[in-house]
Amino acid sequence: MKKLQKDVERINKLKFLLESEGVEILITGYEPNIRYLLGSPVDYAYAYILKSGEVGVLCSILERERAEIATWADMIYAYTLSKEQRSEYTIYARNIYEAIAKLTSKFVSKGLKVAIDVDNLRYGEAVSIKRKLRGFKVVNFSDKLREARIMKTKFEIENIKRAVNIVIDGINYSISKLLKNNPSELEIFHEAEYYMKRKGAEKIHDFLIVASGENSAYPHSRPTNRRIRDGDPVTLDYVASYNGYYGDLTRTIFIGAPSKELKKIYNVVKEALELGIEAAKEGVKASEVDKVVRDHISKEGYGKYFIHSTGHGVGLEIHEPPRLSRVDSTILKERMIVTIEPGIYIKGLGGVRIEEDILIEKHGCKVLSSKLSTELTIVG
């Protein structure tokens, strides 16, 4: 198996970050951040990067060989108590916390700065690691890692595009193959999950949203045994990953002609979506995009029915910074990828949400999901 090619752009970004913060080594055990450092997750492991730019793995002896193949790590250290398995790259330790301390001492002198991804550790883990690292200046680097991940590299953008295309295929499949046969929401969910995995999805979100009729009035409705009926709005919110990176899209379609009110709501949501996409560009605050979308929906008389933020960042996690909300003053920058997803939800009538994934550019944005129509779609 060919070794994974390193995303040099990403590693250089992290190297510069550590140098500018005076950090000798960054250590993380959080799966998305392990993947960010190494290109692939490793079980029972921590990942590290030195300020020199060397990236490596500290893992159970059981994971050593897979880590060599599956990641782009420069160095792989395994911890064990077995004397028979000792080598130059084996750390003799009773547990991973002791191994972290020994690994750190290998590269860093006492009194220097060591960065830990504290926010993503369980309390007991954080206490154990800090105790083992006494003598070093331990700092929490979780916020810095989030900031580093917010602007995507070319490698990351290409993977997100692949994920988006898988989700597009999944939604189109559901529309063309399933909604003509009076299925239940759960039947649509299971068929779509299987189809997207066949198309190359690494992961499917645990709860794809398939919400029909009155269930579409709940933004996070879960699939049920409810059978889809004529006149129903059906919201399909699908999330799938490729090589760890997520695509997240939503479409609302109709089984038969929608009521006059639902048709109006759909048009208002679509107009709000278009205004949000037009507003999203480098130099604009995340909150300003939310305001543009929210103001339009309020102007049309549906403000109280838009009950969530306008969007969020997407990448190695489904929900990442920034959040396009009233309270997020993050300045949008080139290479950020965010969703725009206005919605209107009226109990007893139904709801409409349309969601696109967009790449922020200097003078606007690129809609990554433009292959999937946002026009009002009627099936049956």
N, C-alpha and C positions, 0 to 999 in steps of 0.2 A: 504493500500500500504506500502511495506517494505521500511524503510528509507535507503537512499543510503549509501553504505559502504565507509568510508573515505579512501583515498589514503594516508596512514600515511607516506610513503616514501617522497611524495611530500611536505606534511605539515612540516615535519622535515627539509627538504631542505630550505624551506622558513623561518622557525624559525631560523635556523642557519644564514641565510643571514641577517635577521633583527638584530640579536644579533651582528654579525660582523660589521655591518654598524652603530650601535648605534641608531637604529630606534625603536621607541616605538610602532608605528602602521603604517601599509600600507593600503591605501584605493584606490580602483579602481572602475570605472564605465564602463570599456570597456568589452564587452561581452566575448571575448575569455579569458580575464584575470579573469573575474568573475567566469567563468567556471573552470579556473585553481585553484582558491581558494576554490570553493564550490562544484565542480563536476557537476554542472548544471547551466545554466543561469537563471536569475530572471529578469523579466521586471520591469522597473521603479525603479531600485535599484542600490546600490553600495555594494561591498563586502569589508570586511576588515580582516586583520590578525594582532594579537598582537604579540609582541616578545615572549610572553609566549607560543605561538602556538595556542591560541584560534582563531577560524575563525567564522565569523558571517556575517549577512546580515543587511543592512539598506534599507528598502523598503517601498513602499506605503502600506497603510493598506489593500489595495485590494489584495496584493500579499503575505500577511503574511502566510496564511494557505498553499498555494502552496509551498512557500519556506521551510516550515517545513517538507513537504513530499519529495520534489524533490531534496533537497540538503543535504549535510552532515554537515551543519552549526551547530556549538555548540550553538550559540545564534542568535536570530532573533529579531530585533528591527523594529518597524513600526512607521512612522511619520504620524501625522494627526492633524487637528485643532478641531476635534470632542471631546468635553468633555465627552460624553457618552462612548467613546471607549478608554479612558485612562486606562493604567495598568502599572505595573512595567516595562514592556518592550515596552512601547509606548513613543515616543518622540513628545512632543507638539511643532510643527514647521509649519511655513507658507509655506516652500518649502524645497526641499531636501538639499540645500546648508546650510540653517540654521540648519537642522537636522544633517548634517555632523559635523558642529562645536559643537553642543551639545553632540553628540556621542563621539567625540574626547575628549572633556573636561571631559567626564565620566571616561575615561581611562588614560589620559595623562595630566601631569602638564604643565603649561605654561613655555616656554623656552626650552622644549624638542623637539626632532626631530620627525616630522611627514612626512611620505613619500606618495606622490601622483603620480598617473600614468598620468603625465601631457601631454606627447606626444599624448595620445589617447583621450584627451579632446578637445572639440571645444574651440576656444579662449574665448568666453563669459563664458563658464563653468569654465575654468581655472581661469579667473579673479574673478568670483564670489566666488569660493572655497577659493582661496588665501586670498581674502578680509575677509571672514568669519573666517579664521584661523589665523588672526593677533594675535601675541603673542606667537605662536608656531614657531619652526624652520622648515619651509616647504622645502622639497627637492624633486626633480624630480627622480622617481624610475623606469621610463619606461625602461631604458637600463638594469638595474639590473633584472627586470622581464623577459626581453627577454633572458638574459643570463641564468636565472634559467630554462626557458622553453626549452632551446636548447638541453639538455640531458634528455631523456625520462625515466620515471619510468617504472617498470614492468607493472603497470596498463595501462599506456599510450601506451606502445608497443603492448599490447594485443588488445586494441581498434583500433589502426592503422592497425594491421593485419586483423581485421574483416572488416574494411573499404576497404582495398586492395582486399580482397576476393570478396566483393560486386562488385567492379569495374571490376575485372577479369570476373565475371559472366556476367556483362553488355556488355563487349567487345565481349566475346564469343557468347552471344545471338545475338548481331548485326551481327556478322560474319555468324553464322549458320542459322539464321532465316530471316534476312532482305535483305542481299545483293544479294539474288538469284532472287528477284522479281522486279528488276529495280525501286527501290524506289527513292525518292528525299532525299537530305541531311536532310531536316526538318523532313521527315517521320522517318528516322533512329533516329534522335535526340529525338523525342517525344516518340517513342517506347522504346528506351534505358532508358530514364528518368523514365518512368512508371515502367519498369521492375526492375530497381535497387531499386526503392522505395518499390516494392513488396518484394524484397530480404532483406529489412531491413534498407535501407539507411535513415538516418535522414534528410540529405540535399543533393541536387544535385547542382553542380555549375550551375549558371544561363545560361552559354553558354558552354555546352559540344561542343567540336570541332568535327565536321563531315565535312571533307574537301575532295572533290573528284576532279579528273582531275586537271585542271589548278588552282583550288582553293587551292589545297594542297601546292602550292608554297608560301602561306601566313601562317606564323606560328600561327597566331591567327585568322584564318578565322572563320567566323560565318556561321552556317547552312543556306542554301538557298533552293530555289525551284528547283535547278539544279538536274536533274535526272542522276543517275550513269550509265555510259556507258562502254561497253567492252573496255579493255585496260587502264582503269582509275586506278591510285593509289588512295587509300582512307585512309586518316588519321583519326583515332579515338582517341581523347584525352579526356578521361573520368575522372571525379572527383566526388567523393561521400564521405559522412561522416557517421561514426557510433559513437554514443554517443559523438558527437562533434569533433571527430578526422578524418582527411581526408586521403584518398588514392588517388593517382594521377598517372595514367598510360597512355601510348600512344602506339599504334601499327599502322603501315601502312601496308595495304594489297593491293592486286591487283585483279581487275576484269578481268579475262583472263590473258594471258601471257604478262608480262611487256616488254617494249622496252629494247634493249640492254643497253642503257644509264641508264634507271631507275633501271634495275637489278644491274648494277655496283654501282650506288649510294646507293642502299639498302645494298649491301655487305660492302661498306665503312662505312656506319653509324653503322651497326651491329658490325664491327670490332672495331670501336671507342668506342662503348658502352662497349664491353668486356674489352678493355684496361682501360677504366675509372673505371669499377668495380674492376678490378685487382689492380688498383692504390689506391683505397679508403680504408684507414685503419687508425687506431689510430696513431697520431703523424705526419700525412701528412697534409700539408697546403691545404686548399680548392682550392687555385689558382694552385697548382701543379697537382691536378686531372684535372682541366680545361685544363692545358697545355698539358697533355698527350693526351687528347681527341682531342684538337684543332690541335696539331702537326700532328696527324695521318691524319686528314681530309685535312690539308694543303699539306701534303706530297703526297696525292693522287690527288691533283690538284683542290680541292673544297673549299679551305680555305675561299674565299670571299663569299661563299654561306652558311657558318655557322655563323648566324648573332645574336645569343643570347648566354647566358651563358650555361654552361654544366649542371647545376642543382641548386637545392635549398632545404632548409630544409622544412619539412612538419610536421604538427601536428594539433593543434587547429585552425590553419590557413593554407590555401593552400600554401602560400609562406611565409616561416619563415627563419631566419638566420640558418645556414650560406648560402651564395650564392656561388656556385662553379663557380667562375668567375676569370678573370685575376687579379682583384683588391682586392679580399677578402683573407686576410692572416690568417683567422681563422684556428687554428690547430684542425683537426678532432679528436674527442674523442669518446670513447666507449659509446654507447647508443644514439648517434645522429642518426636521420633518415633523409636521403636526397634522392633526385632524381638524376639519371644520364639520360640525355635526349639529346644526340646529334641529329642534324638534318642538312639536306642539302635542300636548296630551290632554284629552278631555274625557273624564270618567263617564262611562255609559255610552260614549260615542266611538272613541278609538283614538289612535294617535298616528302621527307621521314623523319620521326622522329620516334624513338623508345625510350621509357621511362620506366625505372624501379625504384622501391622504394627499398632502401637498408638500412640496419641497420649496423652502424659502430661497428666493434668488434676490439679486441686488435691486432689480427694478420691478419685482412682482413675485410670482410664484409659479411653479409647475405642478399641475394636477397629475399625480401618478396614477390615478384611477380613471382617467378620462375615457378609457375603452368601455366603461360601464355607464350606460345612459342614465341620466337623471330625469328624463322626460317621464311624465305620468304614464304608467304602464298598466294596462288592463289585460288580465288573463281570463279566458273563457267567454 
